[in-house]
Amino acid sequence: METVKLTIDNRQVEVPSGTTIYKAAKLLGIDIPVLCYMDLGDMNIENKPGGCRICVVEVEGRRNLAPSCSTNCAEGMVVKTHTMRVINARRTIMELILSDHPKDCLTCAKSGNCELQDMAVKLGVRNIPGQEYAEMSTYKTDFSPSIIREMDKCIMCRRCETMCNTVQTVGALSAVNRGFTAVVAPAFEQDLEKSPCTYCGQCVAVCPTGALTEVDSTPKVIRALADPTKTVIVQTAPAIRAALGEEFGMAPGTLVTGKMVAALRQIGFDHVFDTDFAADLTIMEEGTELLDRLTRHLNGDKKVKLPILTSCCPGWVNFFEHNFNDMLDVPSSAKSPQQMFGAIAKTYFADKMSVKREDLVVVSVMPCLAKKYEAQRDEFKVNGNPDVDFSISTRELAHLIKEFNINFADLADEDFDRPLGESTGAAVIFGATGGVIEAAVRTAYEVHTGKKLPKMDFNELRGMEGIRSATIDFDGLPISIGIAHGLGNARKLLEDVRSGKANYHAIEVMACPGGCIGGGGQPLHHGDSSILKARAAAIYREDAEKPIRKSHENPYIQKLYEEFLGKPMSEKAHHLLHTHYFDKGNKDVFI
């Protein structure tokens, strides 16, 4: 490998050719401030436009200061990172950025977690000379079901553009206009709802300011809790327990399941349930559907559609409806666990509690912003009443706990309520990429073969590679499985299926890198793959500690079928737990 030697702040370093000054300095432990730069680690994607110029350094022999995040090292280069010229330039750049930025920090959704605010403090910027003469950009606020765009706060770092176009390949955002009117927006500056946006929330996860935030549903939740005529229940997704602790200073991967349950009870929810119960239910329906398609395929039915695609992720479903509308009969018709839970809660559970549907409020805590959009889809409503009333993110739950002045770290562990709080290890691994299909395999193998699994852990289905595949032996029947996480990887995999280059029996797709553990509503991880790996390890740790690890062995799921649903894929189960998909194409993008 060709290398170059250079000097940074009087210290020599040798780096591979093509390394940027910023990365070379980092190897020496020298911290160069960055704002627009973003390194996505294991995904081998960097956002290094050099646009904000906060990272400028002085290079001997060059007239102009160089952006360190986008300037490659050269042999013999001499770099200085903190001369008076450099420090003055960074301060001036920050003052110019702030001169065109709203000053509503106290009420901004990113207050206390704003990279722009932190950088201003780091650079010692306390006033903005000449601000009275500066022009201010003005944009209307764009509200969508999941995401709020306040482009007055956009600093044109273009991180969201990298996530949307390069990582997710959604193509909903790009830079438009120049000068004070420059902004990152959908085509023709349309609202997000009229774009191909999937509401995955990865743009929100990387935005350094309050330009992109989630729709805050906590005020509506508080109002419901205060209404004595309402019975308010909550469900918590599997990935929440592996990340919520980070909002309270705990290390990534700290499991806080019991503390989370205790906090939700203190907030005032009438019943605290687990989305994992519905994940087990999803396996019963989706696994049965998989086996039905496989059986018909093996019996020569040419009309059967394979591979079957998982349908738990609403960001992925939305992406599929926009980009693969010629394959709408391929995904499983099973609803997501969030929506299955809502459907069962407002029928089976409501009947048991003698509560009217309209008086039962179902709140979900999700790692995903697309869940907000999913809960509002018309097909998940009965006479206008949604199966899930409000979906809040992990970050919103953390804010709610803090607002109720709960000392989270000191809470004693508590258990979920029954019956919709009992779950298996198979359900909890839904939170990590590969987990849904592994859970399905555990049940489908035993149902198909009538034999006990020779092993419980399918390590060949785990990992952080963007696209991976494995073949699972169903007692002589080889089942080919594909897995993708991140919508860009999903696109590649599905295009190979569409063209006939790849042949699978089943495919799992998660919209977010790492799966739900890396969802757009999780505590911000800034592309640090070690945080995602720690969360995934926690998920598998909880699975290993569960007394029951296969969905079909959940006694409360068995009771639900006995008392209410009949059997998987029955007429009643199909009515309540299954859905259909829509051809969204891109017809409305240019309207």
C-alpha positions as CSV (number, residue, x, y, z in Angstrom):
1,M,0.0,0.0,0.0
2,E,1.4,3.4,-1.0
3,T,1.8,5.8,1.9
4,V,2.7,9.4,2.4
5,K,4.5,11.2,5.3
6,L,3.4,14.5,6.6
7,T,3.7,16.8,9.6
8,I,0.7,17.9,11.6
9,D,1.3,20.4,14.5
10,N,4.9,19.5,14.6
11,R,4.2,15.8,14.8
12,Q,5.0,13.4,12.0
13,V,2.6,10.7,10.7
14,E,2.5,8.2,7.9
15,V,-0.8,7.4,6.4
16,P,-2.1,5.5,3.3
17,S,-2.3,7.6,0.1
18,G,-5.8,9.1,-0.2
19,T,-6.2,9.7,3.6
20,T,-7.7,13.1,4.4
21,I,-5.9,15.6,6.7
22,Y,-8.8,15.2,9.2
23,K,-8.3,11.5,9.5
24,A,-4.6,11.8,9.7
25,A,-4.9,14.3,12.5
26,K,-7.3,11.9,14.3
27,L,-4.7,9.2,14.2
28,L,-2.4,11.6,16.2
29,G,-5.2,12.4,18.7
30,I,-5.6,15.9,17.3
31,D,-9.2,17.0,17.3
32,I,-10.2,19.2,14.3
33,P,-13.8,20.5,14.7
34,V,-16.2,19.3,12.0
35,L,-19.9,20.1,11.3
36,C,-20.9,18.9,7.8
37,Y,-18.5,15.9,7.9
38,M,-20.0,12.5,8.8
39,D,-18.3,9.1,8.8
40,L,-20.7,6.1,8.7
41,G,-17.9,3.6,9.6
42,D,-18.8,0.1,8.6
43,M,-21.0,1.3,5.7
44,N,-17.8,2.9,4.2
45,I,-19.7,6.1,3.4
46,E,-18.4,9.5,4.3
47,N,-20.1,12.9,4.0
48,K,-17.2,15.2,3.3
49,P,-18.4,18.1,1.1
50,G,-16.1,20.5,2.8
51,G,-19.0,22.9,2.6
52,C,-19.2,24.4,6.1
53,R,-15.4,25.1,6.3
54,I,-15.4,24.8,10.1
55,C,-12.6,22.2,9.7
56,V,-10.2,24.5,7.9
57,V,-6.4,24.2,8.6
58,E,-3.3,25.9,7.4
59,V,-1.1,24.1,4.9
60,E,2.4,25.4,4.4
61,G,2.9,26.8,0.9
62,R,-0.8,27.2,0.2
63,R,-2.4,30.6,0.0
64,N,-5.9,29.6,1.1
65,L,-6.9,27.6,4.1
66,A,-7.9,24.0,3.3
67,P,-11.0,22.0,4.5
68,S,-9.3,19.1,6.3
69,C,-12.3,16.7,5.8
70,S,-12.0,16.8,2.0
71,T,-8.3,17.6,1.5
72,N,-6.0,14.5,0.9
73,C,-2.6,14.3,2.5
74,A,0.4,14.8,0.3
75,E,4.1,13.8,0.8
76,G,6.0,16.3,2.9
77,M,2.9,18.3,3.7
78,V,3.1,20.5,6.7
79,V,-0.2,21.2,8.4
80,K,-1.1,23.5,11.3
81,T,-4.5,23.1,12.9
82,H,-4.8,25.9,15.4
83,T,-2.9,29.0,14.3
84,M,-4.5,32.4,14.9
85,R,-5.5,32.5,11.3
86,V,-7.3,29.2,11.5
87,I,-9.0,30.0,14.8
88,N,-10.2,33.4,13.5
89,A,-11.5,31.8,10.2
90,R,-13.5,29.2,12.2
91,R,-15.0,31.8,14.4
92,T,-15.9,34.0,11.5
93,I,-17.5,31.0,9.6
94,M,-19.6,30.1,12.7
95,E,-20.7,33.7,13.1
96,L,-21.8,33.8,9.4
97,I,-23.7,30.5,9.8
98,L,-25.4,31.8,13.0
99,S,-26.3,35.1,11.3
100,D,-28.8,33.2,9.1
101,H,-30.1,30.9,11.8
102,P,-33.2,31.3,14.1
103,K,-32.5,32.1,17.8
104,D,-35.3,30.0,19.3
105,C,-32.9,27.7,21.0
106,L,-35.0,27.4,24.2
107,T,-38.0,26.0,22.4
108,C,-36.1,24.1,19.6
109,A,-36.7,20.4,19.5
110,K,-32.9,19.8,19.4
111,S,-32.1,22.1,22.3
112,G,-29.5,20.4,24.5
113,N,-28.6,18.0,21.7
114,C,-27.6,20.4,18.9
115,E,-24.3,20.1,17.2
116,L,-24.4,23.6,15.9
117,Q,-25.0,25.0,19.4
118,D,-22.2,22.8,20.8
119,M,-19.8,23.9,18.1
120,A,-20.6,27.6,18.7
121,V,-19.7,27.1,22.4
122,K,-16.5,25.2,21.5
123,L,-15.4,28.0,19.2
124,G,-16.3,30.7,21.8
125,V,-18.9,32.4,19.7
126,R,-21.1,34.5,22.1
127,N,-22.2,37.3,19.8
128,I,-22.7,37.8,16.1
129,P,-21.2,41.1,14.8
130,G,-23.3,42.8,12.1
131,Q,-26.3,40.5,12.6
132,E,-28.7,43.5,12.3
133,Y,-27.6,43.8,8.7
134,A,-27.8,40.1,7.8
135,E,-30.5,38.7,5.6
136,M,-32.5,35.8,7.1
137,S,-33.8,32.9,5.1
138,T,-37.5,32.3,5.5
139,Y,-39.2,29.0,4.7
140,K,-42.6,27.6,5.7
141,T,-42.5,24.7,8.1
142,D,-43.3,21.4,6.4
143,F,-45.3,19.0,8.4
144,S,-45.6,15.3,7.4
145,P,-47.1,12.4,9.4
146,S,-43.6,11.6,10.9
147,I,-41.1,14.3,10.1
148,I,-41.1,18.1,10.5
149,R,-38.9,20.2,8.2
150,E,-37.9,23.7,9.5
151,M,-35.5,24.7,6.8
152,D,-34.8,28.1,8.5
153,K,-32.5,26.0,10.6
154,C,-30.8,24.2,7.7
155,I,-27.1,24.9,7.6
156,M,-26.6,23.1,4.3
157,C,-24.3,20.4,5.8
158,R,-26.1,18.0,3.4
159,R,-25.8,15.0,5.7
160,C,-29.5,14.3,5.2
161,E,-28.9,14.3,1.5
162,T,-26.1,11.7,1.8
163,M,-28.3,9.5,4.0
164,C,-31.4,9.8,1.7
165,N,-29.6,9.4,-1.6
166,T,-26.4,7.4,-1.0
167,V,-27.3,5.2,2.0
168,Q,-31.1,4.7,1.5
169,T,-31.3,5.5,-2.2
170,V,-34.7,7.0,-1.6
171,G,-34.0,10.2,-3.5
172,A,-36.3,12.5,-1.6
173,L,-33.8,15.2,-0.8
174,S,-31.3,17.3,-2.7
175,A,-29.8,20.8,-2.5
176,V,-31.7,23.5,-4.4
177,N,-31.1,27.2,-5.0
178,R,-28.1,29.4,-4.1
179,G,-27.2,31.9,-1.4
180,F,-29.7,32.8,1.2
181,T,-32.4,30.7,-0.6
182,A,-30.2,27.6,-0.6
183,V,-31.9,24.6,1.1
184,V,-32.1,20.8,1.1
185,A,-35.6,19.8,-0.1
186,P,-37.6,17.5,-2.2
187,A,-37.8,18.2,-6.0
188,F,-39.4,21.6,-6.8
189,E,-39.4,22.3,-3.0
190,Q,-42.5,20.2,-2.5
191,D,-43.7,19.0,0.8
192,L,-42.2,15.8,2.1
193,E,-45.6,14.0,1.8
194,K,-45.6,14.5,-2.0
195,S,-42.0,13.1,-2.3
196,P,-40.8,9.4,-2.4
197,C,-39.9,9.8,1.3
198,T,-40.3,6.6,3.3
199,Y,-40.2,8.3,6.7
200,C,-37.4,6.0,7.8
201,G,-36.0,9.0,9.8
202,Q,-32.4,8.5,8.9
203,C,-32.2,12.1,7.8
204,V,-33.5,13.2,11.2
205,A,-30.9,10.9,12.9
206,V,-28.0,12.8,11.2
207,C,-29.2,16.4,11.2
208,P,-26.9,18.5,13.4
209,T,-29.6,21.1,14.0
210,G,-33.4,21.3,14.5
211,A,-34.0,21.5,10.7
212,L,-35.3,17.9,10.7
213,T,-37.1,16.5,13.7
214,E,-39.8,14.0,14.5
215,V,-43.5,14.9,15.0
216,D,-43.8,15.1,18.8
217,S,-46.8,13.1,20.0
218,T,-46.1,13.4,23.7
219,P,-48.6,16.2,24.4
220,K,-51.4,14.1,22.9
221,V,-50.3,11.2,25.1
222,I,-50.3,13.3,28.2
223,R,-53.8,14.6,27.4
224,A,-55.1,11.0,27.0
225,L,-53.5,10.0,30.3
226,A,-55.3,12.9,32.0
227,D,-58.7,12.0,30.5
228,P,-60.6,9.9,33.1
229,T,-62.9,8.4,30.4
230,K,-60.0,6.8,28.6
231,T,-58.1,3.5,29.3
232,V,-54.6,4.1,28.1
233,I,-52.2,1.2,27.4
234,V,-48.7,1.2,26.0
235,Q,-46.6,-1.3,24.0
236,T,-42.8,-1.1,23.7
237,A,-40.8,-2.4,20.7
238,P,-37.9,-4.8,21.3
239,A,-35.2,-2.3,20.3
240,I,-36.2,0.3,22.9
241,R,-34.9,-1.7,25.8
242,A,-31.4,-1.9,24.3
243,A,-31.1,1.9,23.7
244,L,-33.3,3.9,26.1
245,G,-30.6,3.8,28.8
246,E,-28.3,5.9,26.6
247,E,-30.6,8.9,27.2
248,F,-29.8,8.6,30.9
249,G,-26.1,8.3,30.7
250,M,-25.9,4.5,30.6
251,A,-23.5,2.7,28.3
252,P,-24.8,1.5,24.8
253,G,-26.2,-2.0,25.1
254,T,-27.4,-1.6,28.6
255,L,-30.7,-3.5,28.9
256,V,-33.3,-1.4,30.8
257,T,-36.4,-3.6,30.2
258,G,-37.5,-3.6,33.9
259,K,-36.8,0.0,34.5
260,M,-38.6,1.0,31.3
261,V,-41.7,-0.9,32.5
262,A,-41.5,0.8,36.0
263,A,-41.2,4.3,34.4
264,L,-44.2,3.7,32.2
265,R,-46.3,2.7,35.2
266,Q,-45.2,5.8,37.1
267,I,-46.1,8.0,34.1
268,G,-49.7,6.6,34.5
269,F,-50.4,4.0,31.8
270,D,-53.2,1.7,32.8
271,H,-51.4,-1.3,31.4
272,V,-47.8,-1.7,30.2
273,F,-47.5,-4.3,27.5
274,D,-44.8,-5.5,25.1
275,T,-44.8,-5.3,21.3
276,D,-42.8,-8.6,21.6
277,F,-46.1,-10.3,22.2
278,A,-47.3,-9.2,18.8
279,A,-43.9,-10.1,17.3
280,D,-44.6,-13.7,18.4
281,L,-48.0,-13.4,16.8
282,T,-46.4,-12.1,13.6
283,I,-44.2,-15.2,13.5
284,M,-47.3,-17.4,13.7
285,E,-49.0,-15.6,10.8
286,E,-45.9,-14.9,8.7
287,G,-44.4,-18.3,9.3
288,T,-47.6,-20.0,8.4
289,E,-47.8,-18.0,5.2
290,L,-44.1,-18.9,4.4
291,L,-44.8,-22.6,4.8
292,D,-48.0,-22.4,2.8
293,R,-46.2,-20.8,-0.1
294,L,-43.3,-23.3,0.1
295,T,-45.6,-26.3,0.2
296,R,-47.6,-25.1,-2.8
297,H,-44.3,-24.3,-4.6
298,L,-42.9,-27.8,-3.9
299,N,-46.2,-29.3,-5.2
300,G,-45.7,-27.5,-8.5
301,D,-48.0,-24.5,-8.2
302,K,-46.5,-22.1,-10.7
303,K,-48.6,-19.2,-9.4
304,V,-47.1,-19.1,-6.0
305,K,-44.9,-16.1,-5.3
306,L,-41.5,-16.6,-3.9
307,P,-39.4,-15.3,-2.3
308,I,-41.7,-14.1,0.5
309,L,-40.6,-10.8,1.9
310,T,-41.0,-9.7,5.5
311,S,-43.4,-6.9,6.1
312,C,-42.6,-5.7,9.7
313,C,-40.9,-2.5,8.7
314,P,-43.1,0.3,7.5
315,G,-40.2,2.3,6.0
316,W,-39.4,-0.7,3.9
317,V,-43.0,-1.3,3.0
318,N,-43.3,2.4,1.9
319,F,-40.1,2.1,-0.1
320,F,-41.4,-1.1,-1.7
321,E,-44.7,0.5,-2.7
322,H,-42.8,3.4,-4.4
323,N,-40.0,1.4,-6.1
324,F,-41.2,-2.2,-6.6
325,N,-44.8,-1.8,-7.3
326,D,-44.6,-4.6,-9.9
327,M,-44.0,-7.0,-7.1
328,L,-46.7,-6.1,-4.6
329,D,-47.9,-9.7,-4.3
330,V,-44.5,-10.9,-3.1
331,P,-44.3,-9.5,0.5
332,S,-46.1,-11.3,3.3
333,S,-49.5,-9.8,3.9
334,A,-48.9,-10.0,7.7
335,K,-49.2,-6.6,9.4
336,S,-46.3,-5.3,11.5
337,P,-46.1,-6.2,15.2
338,Q,-47.2,-2.6,16.1
339,Q,-50.4,-2.9,14.0
340,M,-51.1,-6.5,15.1
341,F,-50.9,-5.4,18.7
342,G,-53.3,-2.5,18.1
343,A,-55.8,-4.8,16.3
344,I,-55.8,-7.4,19.1
345,A,-55.8,-4.7,21.8
346,K,-58.9,-3.0,20.4
347,T,-60.8,-6.3,19.9
348,Y,-59.7,-9.2,22.1
349,F,-58.3,-7.2,25.0
350,A,-61.0,-4.5,24.9
351,D,-63.7,-7.2,25.1
352,K,-61.9,-8.8,28.1
353,M,-61.8,-5.4,29.9
354,S,-65.3,-4.4,28.8
355,V,-63.9,-1.2,27.3
356,K,-65.3,0.4,24.1
357,R,-62.9,0.6,21.2
358,E,-63.1,4.4,21.1
359,D,-62.4,4.6,24.8
360,L,-59.2,2.5,24.6
361,V,-56.1,4.5,23.7
362,V,-53.2,2.5,22.4
363,V,-49.7,4.1,22.6
364,S,-46.7,2.5,21.0
365,V,-43.0,3.3,21.8
366,M,-41.0,2.6,18.7
367,P,-37.4,3.1,17.5
368,C,-38.8,4.2,14.1
369,L,-40.3,7.4,12.8
370,A,-42.1,5.5,10.0
371,K,-44.3,3.9,12.7
372,K,-45.9,7.3,13.2
373,Y,-46.9,7.3,9.5
374,E,-47.9,3.6,9.6
375,A,-50.3,4.2,12.5
376,Q,-52.1,6.8,10.4
377,R,-52.6,4.7,7.3
378,D,-56.4,4.4,6.6
379,E,-56.3,0.6,6.3
380,F,-55.3,0.4,9.9
381,K,-58.5,2.2,11.1
382,V,-62.0,1.0,11.9
383,N,-64.6,3.7,11.2
384,G,-61.9,6.3,11.5
385,N,-60.6,5.0,14.8
386,P,-56.9,3.9,14.5
387,D,-55.7,0.6,15.9
388,V,-52.7,2.5,17.3
389,D,-53.6,6.0,18.4
390,F,-50.1,7.5,19.0
391,S,-46.6,6.3,18.2
392,I,-43.7,7.9,20.1
393,S,-40.0,7.4,19.6
394,T,-37.4,6.3,22.1
395,R,-36.2,9.9,22.3
396,E,-39.8,11.0,23.0
397,L,-40.2,8.4,25.8
398,A,-36.9,9.6,27.4
399,H,-38.3,13.2,27.3
400,L,-41.5,12.0,28.8
401,I,-39.7,10.2,31.7
402,K,-37.6,13.4,32.3
403,E,-40.7,15.6,32.2
404,F,-42.4,13.4,34.9
405,N,-39.3,13.9,37.0
406,I,-38.6,10.2,37.3
407,N,-35.1,9.1,38.5
408,F,-34.7,6.4,35.8
409,A,-31.4,4.9,37.0
410,D,-32.8,4.2,40.5
411,L,-36.0,2.4,39.4
412,A,-36.5,-1.1,40.5
413,D,-37.2,-3.6,37.7
414,E,-40.8,-4.5,37.1
415,D,-42.5,-7.0,34.8
416,F,-44.9,-6.4,31.9
417,D,-48.6,-6.9,32.4
418,R,-50.4,-10.0,31.1
419,P,-51.7,-11.2,28.7
420,L,-50.2,-8.9,26.1
421,G,-46.9,-8.6,27.8
422,E,-45.7,-12.2,27.7
423,S,-43.2,-12.9,24.9
424,T,-40.3,-15.2,23.9
425,G,-36.7,-14.8,22.9
426,A,-37.7,-15.1,19.3
427,A,-39.7,-11.9,19.6
428,V,-37.0,-9.7,21.2
429,I,-34.5,-10.4,18.3
430,F,-36.9,-8.6,15.9
431,G,-34.9,-5.5,17.0
432,A,-31.8,-6.5,15.1
433,T,-31.2,-7.1,11.4
434,G,-31.7,-10.8,10.7
435,G,-33.8,-11.3,13.8
436,V,-37.2,-11.5,12.2
437,I,-36.2,-14.3,9.8
438,E,-34.3,-16.1,12.6
439,A,-37.4,-16.0,14.7
440,A,-39.5,-17.3,11.7
441,V,-37.0,-20.1,11.1
442,R,-37.2,-21.3,14.8
443,T,-41.0,-21.8,14.4
444,A,-41.2,-22.8,10.7
445,Y,-38.6,-25.6,11.1
446,E,-40.5,-27.3,14.0
447,V,-43.9,-26.8,12.4
448,H,-42.7,-28.2,9.0
449,T,-40.6,-31.1,10.3
450,G,-42.5,-32.0,13.5
451,K,-39.1,-32.2,15.1
452,K,-37.3,-30.2,17.8
453,L,-34.6,-27.7,16.6
454,P,-31.1,-29.2,16.8
455,K,-29.9,-25.7,17.7
456,M,-31.5,-22.4,18.8
457,D,-29.1,-19.8,17.6
458,F,-28.7,-19.3,13.8
459,N,-25.5,-17.3,13.8
460,E,-25.4,-17.5,10.0
461,L,-28.4,-15.2,9.9
462,R,-26.7,-12.6,12.2
463,G,-24.2,-9.9,11.5
464,M,-23.9,-6.3,10.2
465,E,-23.1,-6.9,6.6
466,G,-25.5,-4.9,4.5
467,I,-26.5,-7.8,2.3
468,R,-26.0,-11.4,3.4
469,S,-27.5,-14.8,2.6
470,A,-27.6,-18.3,4.2
471,T,-29.2,-21.7,3.5
472,I,-31.0,-23.4,6.4
473,D,-31.6,-27.1,6.3
474,F,-35.2,-28.0,7.2
475,D,-34.4,-31.7,7.7
476,G,-33.4,-32.3,4.1
477,L,-35.2,-29.3,2.6
478,P,-32.7,-26.4,1.9
479,I,-34.3,-23.0,2.5
480,S,-32.4,-20.1,0.9
481,I,-32.6,-16.9,2.9
482,G,-31.6,-13.3,2.0
483,I,-31.2,-10.4,4.4
484,A,-30.7,-6.7,3.8
485,H,-30.6,-3.7,6.1
486,G,-30.6,-0.1,4.9
487,L,-32.8,0.7,1.9
488,G,-29.9,1.0,-0.5
489,N,-28.9,-2.6,0.2
490,A,-32.6,-3.6,0.0
491,R,-32.7,-2.0,-3.5
492,K,-29.7,-4.0,-4.7
493,L,-31.1,-7.2,-3.4
494,L,-34.6,-6.7,-4.8
495,E,-33.2,-5.7,-8.2
496,D,-31.2,-8.9,-8.3
497,V,-34.4,-10.8,-7.5
498,R,-36.4,-8.9,-10.1
499,S,-33.8,-9.6,-12.8
500,G,-33.5,-13.3,-11.8
501,K,-29.9,-13.0,-10.6
502,A,-30.8,-14.0,-7.0
503,N,-33.2,-16.8,-6.0
504,Y,-34.4,-17.0,-2.4
505,H,-37.3,-18.6,-0.6
506,A,-37.5,-15.8,2.0
507,I,-36.0,-12.3,2.4
508,E,-35.9,-10.1,5.5
509,V,-35.5,-6.3,4.9
510,M,-35.0,-3.6,7.5
511,A,-35.0,0.0,6.4
512,C,-32.5,1.3,8.9
513,P,-28.8,0.3,9.2
514,G,-28.6,-2.4,11.9
515,G,-32.3,-2.9,11.8
516,C,-34.6,-1.3,14.5
517,I,-31.6,-0.8,16.8
518,G,-30.5,1.9,14.4
519,G,-33.9,3.4,13.8
520,G,-34.5,7.0,13.2
521,G,-36.2,7.5,16.6
522,Q,-33.4,6.0,18.7
523,P,-30.8,7.9,20.7
524,L,-28.5,9.5,18.2
525,H,-25.4,7.3,17.4
526,H,-23.8,9.5,14.8
527,G,-22.9,6.6,12.6
528,D,-20.9,4.9,15.3
529,S,-21.2,1.2,14.4
530,S,-19.8,0.1,17.9
531,I,-23.0,1.5,19.4
532,L,-25.2,-0.5,17.0
533,K,-23.2,-3.6,17.8
534,A,-23.6,-3.1,21.5
535,R,-27.4,-2.7,21.1
536,A,-27.5,-5.9,19.0
537,A,-25.5,-7.8,21.6
538,A,-28.0,-6.7,24.2
539,I,-30.9,-7.9,22.1
540,Y,-29.4,-11.4,21.7
541,R,-28.5,-11.4,25.4
542,E,-32.1,-10.9,26.4
543,D,-33.1,-13.7,23.9
544,A,-30.6,-16.1,25.5
545,E,-32.0,-15.4,29.0
546,K,-35.6,-15.9,28.1
547,P,-37.2,-19.2,29.4
548,I,-39.1,-19.6,26.2
549,R,-37.3,-18.8,22.9
550,K,-39.8,-20.0,20.2
551,S,-42.9,-18.0,19.3
552,H,-45.2,-21.0,18.9
553,E,-44.5,-22.0,22.5
554,N,-45.8,-18.7,24.0
555,P,-48.7,-19.8,26.2
556,Y,-50.5,-16.5,25.8
557,I,-50.3,-16.7,22.0
558,Q,-51.6,-20.3,22.2
559,K,-54.5,-19.1,24.3
560,L,-55.3,-16.2,22.0
561,Y,-55.7,-18.7,19.1
562,E,-57.8,-21.0,21.2
563,E,-60.1,-18.3,22.6
564,F,-60.3,-15.9,19.7
565,L,-58.5,-16.4,16.4
566,G,-58.9,-20.1,15.8
567,K,-55.7,-20.9,14.0
568,P,-53.0,-19.0,12.0
569,M,-54.3,-17.6,8.7
570,S,-57.9,-18.3,9.7
571,E,-60.6,-16.0,8.3
572,K,-60.7,-14.0,11.5
573,A,-56.9,-13.9,11.7
574,H,-56.6,-12.7,8.1
575,H,-59.2,-10.0,8.7
576,L,-57.5,-8.6,11.8
577,L,-53.8,-9.4,11.3
578,H,-53.2,-9.1,7.5
579,T,-53.2,-6.2,5.1
580,H,-52.6,-5.3,1.4
581,Y,-50.2,-3.0,-0.4
582,F,-50.6,0.0,-2.8
583,D,-49.0,1.0,-6.1
584,K,-47.6,4.4,-5.1
585,G,-45.1,4.6,-8.0
586,N,-43.8,8.1,-8.2
587,K,-47.0,9.5,-9.8
588,D,-47.5,12.2,-7.3
589,V,-43.9,13.4,-7.1
590,F,-44.2,16.0,-9.9
591,I,-47.8,17.2,-9.2
